[in-house]
Amino acid sequence: QVAAAVTTTASRCSVAKWCVDAMAPLRSKPRFRGLGPEQTEFVMPPKPTRGGKKFSDAFRYVLLNRAGISMTNVPFDKEQMERDLEHVYRQEDDDWTRQELRLLRGMRVPGTVGRPPEQVMQGGGLTEAPEEPDEGTTPGTYVMKETVHVASKPCVSSSVFGRLQPQTVVDVSELTFSQEDRRTWGRIHQPEGWIPIVSSNGLQRWACKQVEATWSDDAPELMRLVKQLGPRTPHLRSEAFVKPFFTHLLLPELGIQELDEDAQRFSRLTYLDVSRNALTAIEHLPPGLRFLKAYNTNVTEIRCAPTQSLNFLGIGHSPLAAKGMEQAASCFCNLLSLDLSYTEVTALQDVARNLGPLHRLRHLSLAGSPVSVLPLYRLQTIHALPQLQVLDGVPREDGEKAAAKHFASSLVPTRRPETTRVSLQLLNLASARKLFAPLAEPIIEARRVAAEAAAAEEAAQVEDAAAPPPTKGAVPSPPPKQEDPIAEACGGGTMFFRFALPAGAWAESADVPLETANAEVGTDDGTSEPLDMFDLSSLRAASGENLLFDVDLGVEGKDVADAYGGPDGVPALCHWVRKGMALKVYFRPRGTPTEAAEQAATANSKEGTRESTREEANKFAMDSTEPECLPQERFLGGAIIPLDTLFWRGQISVAEEVRDSGNELPVILEPWALQALQVRVAPAAGWLRPEVQVPLAKESQALAPDANTSAEPEALLQLHLALHAPMQPVPQPESSTPRPLSAATPVAASTVKPKK
């Protein structure tokens, strides 16, 4: 259109004539032929902000932004498209066009859908190839489709010194075409070398551009058609051609709220990913869909028509409950793999009743759901669903199947304990001075001001009177050692911990005295500073008992009040494990009464007694809400201990003595232990940092031993936690109290062992 407008004004301006000559190659480009007069007016549809509320709107948005195609309702004429490709082939003699023509003839006719390109293109080899890389291959970010060898030069005969695995992402800075092996090679810098991108005939591709690989595996084929025919070809833009064209679609984070009826028109679609969208229900699906991923959505219902072709359903990290699970089982009867991890499935009887009829089900994941925190969850699930081969990513062993059969009477889905217990044991706290540093800031500032004042006063005295001559042979006295400011600030005070428990309860530990025999700056051997490492292996609760806390699980169907409003205590326990256990460190100055002691004294004064019972002390030590910090107390820092590894446990082994005892299995078989050997305790100034509030489990619990933690302003805490701990308390010596370790005899982390 621009060229035609310029042509009409060519006689008026010499510059216009130059524009006509410059646009002549564009007008004579054969691949853009076939555009009729009816297409001269191209109206761009309004671009949505981000995808659309419906699945059809999101697909149009992605198709327009990634492929430059705006769909129309023009009827699709396959024969006309073949004639257009034949015309382009005769004009350019392009092997890419020849390949697309054969793919179109072979894969779009009845009886050949789904055949591999190698089978479709048999019967006539491609004899010619372009001398240069195709225009659609440009430098950028590429993803490896298979194992690729890194060569020193862009040819097959060069030496190989590296290898890239599939799905590796690399940056290609330069492309070149090799006449020796008829391949397009790309240059990378990490490692330095060349990798093959695509063969000259397009039959083999080792890497795809990331923009192409992120929304569909069919995108390269579609882009080659767009290259040959142009994005405004009516048959290429036809809805009847575009929708049956795709077999693979990735549409995450597009704001999709509804899978409308338009999804049923994708007749050849077998893989669909609509994760991280605002879906609330699954209502319509393509008829031949085999893989559906809908993670991180708000799906609670599945109301689509029964789809027998679906083999995999991934709907984890969603509020799907028992009703949605029942609907999924009735709609998709041929499921082989079902991922319901981090959903709201609460009862094992719902799992057995709804998933039992799925006889082809082999893989199931319920990790992160409330049902997965029950003590006998794995054995009960294997007993209720004997067809399973993999549960929560862990293969089922023959021993587990035999144990489920042997203890069948004890593994009924309705059996579960009414109460469980959480056990906590702190081992030691290292680099604690980083937590106490804010307490010493006023002392350090006062010393600095005093030193400046003394220096100014000394300078004034020197100016007023001449200094006396120094005595011959006199040695100046060294400056007196100053007391460590941290030891001075903490002297006589105590340190204590608070732990967040399920259902919003908080527990408080006993006080740890902050006293040291050597409070001067520096030690004789120079091994450590005072108040830097604490042995906490004997730390108890504020009531004087062990750090063992009861958790009420309630009874199925009974309304038990908790922070999440669930029918019982299991959802509250599950959400606690998901979020992690919050741990806070506090400082209490000398002479400050504890909150539990004040509450106990108030209760005793009302009752007219002088001492409280142990039950009252336990009640004050664990409150339903976090107690407010008293004015004298100081928040030093804290950490969120990740507990999600408790969801992903291995196989269950039943001890021989339990097997020999009979067919009755205890309701709590063994504790679920968690060892957190390197928990970073952030100071109070960094408590609200995102990496502290939402820590990564692997990085927090498996800190590299050679990591330089001394440069980071964080203390390191070691602790052991157990869920479903034994009901019997762990005996401890009466005289054992937590204490700071001596600077001369530090205890290594590897020498501290948990109590049996």
N, C-alpha and C positions, 0 to 999 in steps of 0.2 A: 504493500500500500504506500509506504514512504517512497519507494522507487518510482511508482507510478505518478505520485504527486510531484516529485522532482522533475520527471520527464516533461510534464506539461509546462513547466516554467524554465525549461532548459534554454530557450531562446532569449530569455530576459536577463540572464546573468551568466557570466563565465564560470563562476563558482558552482552553479547548478550543473553545468555540463561536466565539470570534474566529478561531482557526486554521482552523476549517471554512469560515468565510466567506472567509478569505484564500486558501484553496486551491481554491475553487470554479472560478475561471477555468482553473486547471491541469487539473482533472478534465474540464471541458467543452471542452478544446482539440480541434478536429476533427482536426488532423493526427496526433494520437496515438490515434485510434480504430482499431478493428480488432485490438486486443490481446486475445486470447482468454484463458480461464482457465488454459490450459496454460502461459502465459507469466508467471504471477504470481510464480513463483520463478525469479529470474535469478541464476545462479551465475557469478561472475566467474572466468575461467580464471586459473591462476597466471601472474603476469607474469614473464617471463624478465628477467635482468639487462640484457641488451643484445642484442636480436634472438634468435638461436638458432643451433645448429650446422647445422641444415638450412635449405634455402631456404623450405620451407613454414612453419617456425617464425618465421623472420624476417618473412615476409609477414604472418602473423597478428599479430605484434607491431606492425608499422607500421600495419596496418589498425585495430587497436584503439586505438592512441595518436593517430593522425591523424584517423580518421573516427569513432571510437567504436563500431565494429561488431565484434561477436564472431561469427565464422562458426559455423554449425551444419550438420548433415547433413540438414536438413529438405528434402524435395523442393521444387523451385521450380515454382510455379504462376503462369505469366505472366498468365493471364486474371484470376486473383484480384488480382494487383498492379494490373492495369489498372482493375479495379473499385474498388480502394482509391483510386487516383488520381482516378477519376471522381467518387468520393464527396467527396474533398477539394475538387475543383474546383467542385462544386455548392455546397459549404458556404462556400467563401471566394471563389470566382470569381477565382482567382489565375492570372495569365498564366504565372508560373513553373511552376505545376502543369500547365497546358495544354501548355507546351513539353515538359516531361519526359514527358508522356503520349504525345505524338507521336514523341518520340525513342525511347521504349520500343517503340512499335508499329512504327516504321520501321527501327530499327537492330538489333533483336533477333530478327527473323524471317529465314528463309533467303532469300537473293537480294538483300538490302539491306545486308549487313554492309559497313561501310567507306564508305557513302555520306555525303557531307557533310551537315551539319544543314540547310543552305539547300535542298538537294534533297529531303530528307525532309519538310520542313515546307512545301513548296509545296502550294497548293490551299486554303489557308484562312489568311488573315492574322490576326494578333493584334490585336484591336480595342481591348482595354482594357489598362491598365497600372497598376501600383501608384502611389499618390501619394507614397510615401516610399521611400527606399532599402531594399533587402531586408535582412532581419536578418542574413544571412550576410556582408554587406559591413561591415566594421568598420575603424577606424583601425589602422594598423600598417605593416609593411614590405611594399612592393609591388615587383614586377618588371615592367618594360615588355614587352609582347608585340609591339609594333610602334612605329613612330615616332610620338611624341605631342608636340603643341604645348602649351606652357605659356601659359595665358591669365591676364589680370589679374583676371577675374571668372568665376564658375562658370556660364558660358553661352557658346554658340557665337558670338554677336554681339560679344563683348568683344574687345579688342585682344590680339594675340599677340606676345610678346616673347622667347620661348625655344623650344627643342626638345630633346626627350630621345630618345636612340637606343634601339633594342631591347636588351633585357637590362640596362637601367639600373636600379639599385636605389635607391629613394627611400623616405623616411619620410613617411607620410600622417598628419597630426595631426587632421584634421577632415573629415567627409563631409557632403554636402548634395545634395538632389535638386532638379534644375532643371525647372520646369514648362514652360519655353520649348522646350527641346530633348529633354525626357524622358530625361535622363541623370543618372547619379550622378557627382558631381565630388568630387575629393579635394584638400585643401590641402597644399602642400609648402612648404618654407622654403629650399631650395637647388636652384634659384632660387626666390624668393618668387613664388607664384602658385597657379593651379588647373589640374588635369589631369583629363580624363575617365577614369572607371574602367570603367563598364559601362552599356549602354543599358537602357532600362526593360524591354524584352522579352527581354533576355539574349542576343540574337543576335549582338551585337558587344561584345567585351570588349577594352579597351586595356591593362589591367594586372591582374595576379593577385597575391594575397597570397603572400609568399615561402614560407610554410608549405605552401601548396597547390602551388606550382610546384616544390618540391624533392623530391617523391617520385613524382608522376605528373601527366601532363597531363590525365588523366581524373578527377582528384580534384574539380574544381569541379562536374562533372556528378553525381558520386556524392554530394557534400555537399548538393546541391539535392534529391536524392531522400531523403536522410536528413532533411532539413529538413521535407519534406512528409509522409513516412510514419513518421518516428521510427526511432531506431537499433535498436529491438527488434522491428520488423516481421519475421515469420518468413521471408517471401519475399525481403526485402532482405538478410537474414543468410544466406541459403542459399548453400552452397558452389557449387551449380550455377549460381547467378546471378552471384556475385562474381567468380569466376575468369575466366569468359569475358567479363566486363565490361571488363577492362583491356586496352589496347593499348600502354601506355607505363608502364614502371616504373623507378624509380631506388632502388636498395637498397644504397648504399655504407656501409662502416664499421659493419656489423651483426654481425660475427663469424661469417659464414656459412662453413662448412667443407665443405659438400656441396650440390650441385644434385641433389636427390632426384627421384624419379619424379613428385612432385607438380607439378613445373614443366611437365610435358607436358599438364596440364589447362588451362593458359592458352592456349586455342585461338586467341584473337584477338590475342595479344601479339606485337607486331612490334619493340619496342625494349626492351632490358633492359640495365641497368648494374649490375654487381655488383663494381665496383672497390673496392680497399682492404679486401678481405675475406681470410679465411684459406683460400681455396680451394686445393686441391692438384691437382685434376683437374676436367675438364668432362665429366660423365657423361650428363646429361639436359638437353634444351632443349625449349622450346615448338615445336610443329610448324611454325608459320608465322613464326618469328622472322627478322627481316631485319637488325637491328643488335644486336651484342653487344659490350659493353665490359667487360673484365676486367683493368683496369690495376692495378698494384701488388698483385699476388697471388702465391701460391706455386705457380701452375699449371705442371706439367711434362708432363702427359699430357692428351690429348683422346680420350675413349673413348665419346662419344655416337654415336647412330645418324646416318647420313648425312642432312644437312639441306640440301636444294637451294635453299631460300628465302633462306639467309643471304647477304647481300651485303657486309657490313662486319664485320670481326673486329679488335678492338683488344685486344691482350694484351701490351702493352709493359710494361717495368719488372717483369719476372718471370724466373725461372730457366729458362724454356722453351729447349730446345736443339734439335738436329737431329731427334731422335725426335718431339718434339711438333710441330715444323713439318711433318714428313711426315704425321702423323696429321691435322693441320688441313687439309692439302691434299687428303687422301683423304675427309674427312668433309664439307667444304664446297667442292664443285667449281665453284660459281657465284660465287665471291668476286670482287667488283670492287675492293675496297680491303682491304689487310692491313697492320696496324701491328705490327711486331715490334721496335720500337725498344727499346734497353736490355735485350735478352735475351742469351742465351748461344750464339747462332749463330756458329760459328767458321769453318767451311769454305765457300768459294764453290761447290765442287762439290755440296754438300748443297743450297744454294739453287737451283742450276740443275736438279738432278735432281728436287727435290720441287715446286718452284713452276713448272717448265716446262709441265706439263700444264694449268695454270690459264689457259686461253686468254682468259678474260674479265677477267683481272686487269689493272687499269689503274693503281692507286696502290699503292705499296709503300714501307714505311719500315723500314730496318734500322739507322738511325743510333743510335750508342751501343752497338751489338753488336760483339763482337771482329772480325767480318768487315769492319766498316766502317773499320778502321784500316789495312787493306792499301793499298799505294800506288795500285794500279790498280783499286780496288774499284768505282768508279762506271762506268768504261768496261767492265769485265768483267761487271758486272750488266746493263748495257744490252745487251751482246752476247749474254748467256745468256738474257735475257727480253726479246725485241724487242717484245712486246705492251705493255710499260709505257709510260705517258705521263708519270707523275710519280714521281720517286724521291727519298725523304727530303724531301718537300715542295718540291722544285725541279723544274719542268717540264723534260722532255727536249727538247733543241734538235736541229734537223736536223743541225747540225755534229757533235754527239756521235754521232748515229746513223750518219752517214757515216764518222766516225773509227772507230767500232766495226766497221763493215763493212770498212774499208780495212786495219785491223790485226787482222783476225780470227785470224790465226795466232799472234799475240802475246798474245791475250786469253783463252787457255784457262783454265778455272777453277783448275787445279792450279798455275799459274805464280805464284810469289811469291818475294821475296828471302829469303835466310837471315839477313841482317843489315841493319839500318837505323841511322840516326844521328839524335841529338837535338842541335840547336845552340842555344846560349844566349848572349845578349849583353846585359849590363847597361849602361844608358846613363848615368843619374845618380840620385842619392839626394838628395832635398830634405827640409828640416826634420829633419835627422838629430839635432839637439840634443835632440829629444824622446826619442830612444833613449838618449842619453848622460846624461840627467838623473839617473837613479838612481845613476850612478857618482859624481856630485858631491854627493849628499846628505850623506855624512859630512863633507866639507869645509865645506859650508854650515852644518851643525850646529856644527862646531868653531868657525867664525868667529862664529856667533851667541853661543856660550858665552863666547868670548874678548871679544867686544864688551860683553856684560853684565858680565863681570868687570872690564873696564877702566872702564866707567861707574861701577860700584860703588866701585872704588878712587879714582876722581877725586872722587866725591861725598864719600868719607871724608876726603880731603885738604882739600877745601873746608871741611868742618866743623872740622877740627883747626886750620887757620891761615887767616887772612883772605887773600883773594886780593889781589895787588898791583894798584894802579890801572893801567888800560891806558894805553899810551904814546899821546900825542896824534898823530893822523895815521897810526897803524900799521894795516896791513891784515892781517886774520887769514889765515893760510896755509890753502889748501884742503886737505882730507884727501887723503892719497895714494891714487892709483888702485890698486885691488886687482886681482890677476890673475883672469881669468875662472875660476870654479870648475870648469866643464866642461873648459876647456883644461888646467887644472892636473891634473884627474883623468885625462885622456886623454893627457897629455904623454908622448911617447916610446912609446906603445902603438900597437897596430895593430887594424884591423877586418877580419874575413873573413866569408865567406858559406858556407853549406852548402845543397845542393840535393838533394831526394829524386828519384830516377830510377826507371824501371820495374824491376819485380822486387825492390823493396826496397833497391836500391843507393843509396848516398849519395856525393856528390862535394863536394870542398872547393875553394874558390877561393884565390888567392894573397892575401897580406896587403896591406891598404891602410893606409899610414902615417897616423897622426893627428897631424900637425904643422901648425902655422900660424905665419906670420911675425908676426901681430898677435894676441896672446893676451890683450890687455887688454879689460876690459868696455867695449863701445862702440867705434865706429870713427870716423875723422875725417869721413867723408861720411855715416855713419849708414845705409848701405844694407843691411848684413847683419851677422850675428854670425859669429864664427869657428866652424868645424867644423859648419856648418849645411847646406852643399851640397857634394856630391862628384861629380866627373867620373869615371865608372866605365867609359867606353867602351873603355879599353885593359886592363880586368881580364882576367886569365887564370886557368887552373887552378893548383892548388898545384904541379903538375909543371912549370909554365912553358909549357905548350902552351895552345892555344885551348880554349874551353869547348865542345868537341865530344865527345860520348859515344856509343859504340857500344851498340846494343841487339840482343841475339840473339833472332831470331824462330824459329829452329829449322826443322825440316822437318815437314810435316803427317804425323801418325802417329808421330812420334818423341817419346819421353818426355824432355822437357827440364825440369830442376829449376827451379822458380820459386816465388815466395811464395804463389801461388794454386793450385799443383798441377795446372795445366792440361796438356794434351798438348803444347803448344809455348809460345813466348814471346808469341804474339798476345794471349791473354787477359790476361796481365800488363800488356802495353802498353795494352790497352783499359781496364782498371781504373785504371791510372795517369791516363789522360786523364779518366776519369769523376770521380775524386776530386780531381784537381788536383795541381799541383806544390807541395810544401812548401818554403819558403825560410826559413832562419834566419840571423840576424845575431849575430855573437859579437864580444867584445872580448878582446884578448890583451895583457896588460901588457908593459912593456919587459923584455927579457931572457928571456921565456918561450919555450922551444923548442917548435916545432910537433910535433904528433903524427906527421905523416908523416916529419919529419926524425928523430925518435927511432926510429921503426920502421926507417927506412933505415939509421941508424947501427947498430942492433942486427943487421940483416941483413949489413951490411958487416963488422962485427966477427967474425961467425961465419965469413964467407968469407975474411977476412983481406985485404980490399981497402979502399981509402980513399974511393972514390966509387961510387955506385950507377948503374946504367944507367937509361935513360929508361923502359924497360918496367917496372922495379921502382918507379920514381916514380909511374907511372900506376896501378900496382896499389895502392900505398898511398894515392893520392889518391882512389880510388873504391872504397869498401868495400861489402860486401853488407849491412851493418847500419850504423845511424847510430852513429858513434863517440861514446864518452862524453866529456862535457866535462871537461877537466882542472881541477884545483882552482884554478889561477890564471886560467882562462878564465871569462868572464862572458857569459851569454846575455842579449842586449839586446832581442830581439823577433823577429817573423817574420810571415809571411803565407802564405796558400794561394792560389796563382795559378790561377784557373779556366781549364780547358782544353777544356770541353765544346763551345765554338764550333768546334773542329776537326771535330766530327762533322757539323755542318750547313754544308757547303761548297756553293758554287754550281756552275755548269756547268764542265765540263772543256774547255779549248781546247788543241789540239795545234798547236804552232808549225809554220810552213811548212817550216823547215829539217828538222824531224823527219819531215814527210810526204815531202819530197824525198829523204830518205836511204834510203827503201825501205819494205818492209812489216814491218820489225822495230821494235817499240816498246821503249824502254828499260824495265827493270823498275821504276825510280823515275823518274817523268816530271817532276815538279816538287815543290819543298818545300811543305809546308803551313805557312804563316807565321801567326804570332799576334803582334799588337802590343798590349802591355799598357802603356799610357801613364800610368795613374794607379793603381798598386797601393798600397793602404794597408798599411803595415807597422805592425802593432800592437805596442806595448811588451810586455815580458815579463810584466807584471802582467795584461794582457788577452789573452794568447796562447790561452787555453782558452775564450774567449768563443764561443758558437755561431755568431755572425755572422762570426767569423774562421776557424773551422774548416770551416764550410760556407758559403762566400761565394756571393752571387748574381753570376753572370757579368756581366750587363748593368750592375749598379750598381758593380761593382769595376773593370771595364775602360772604362766610358764615364761617368766622373765628370763632372758638369756643370762647365763652365769657371768659372761664377760661384759655385760652392759655396764656403762659408766653411770652408776646411780649417784655418785658423790656430788656430781655437778647439778643435780636436780633438787629443787627445794621440797623434797618429799621424804617422809619416813617410810620404813619398810616393816610390815607386820607379818608374822607367821601365825597361822591358826589352823585348827582342824574342826570341821563341822560334820555332823551326822544327822540325817533325817531318818525317822523311824528307829531311834536309838533304843537300847535296852531300857526296860522300865526300872531296873535296879540301879541305884546311884553308884557312882564310882567312888570308892573310899580314898580319902586323902589324909595325910598326917595332920594332926591338929596344929602343930607348930609351924607348918609351912606357910609362909606369907610371901607375896610378891615383893621384889626388891630390885633396886638398880644394881647392875653388875659392876664389880670393881674394875677400875681402869687397867689394873695390872693383870687381871685374869679374865679377859673377855671370853664369852662362850660362842663358839662357832655355830652357825645355823644348822650344820649337818649333825652336830652332837646332841641336839635336842630331840627327844623321842616322845611321841604321844603316850598318854597313860593307857594301860590295858584295861 
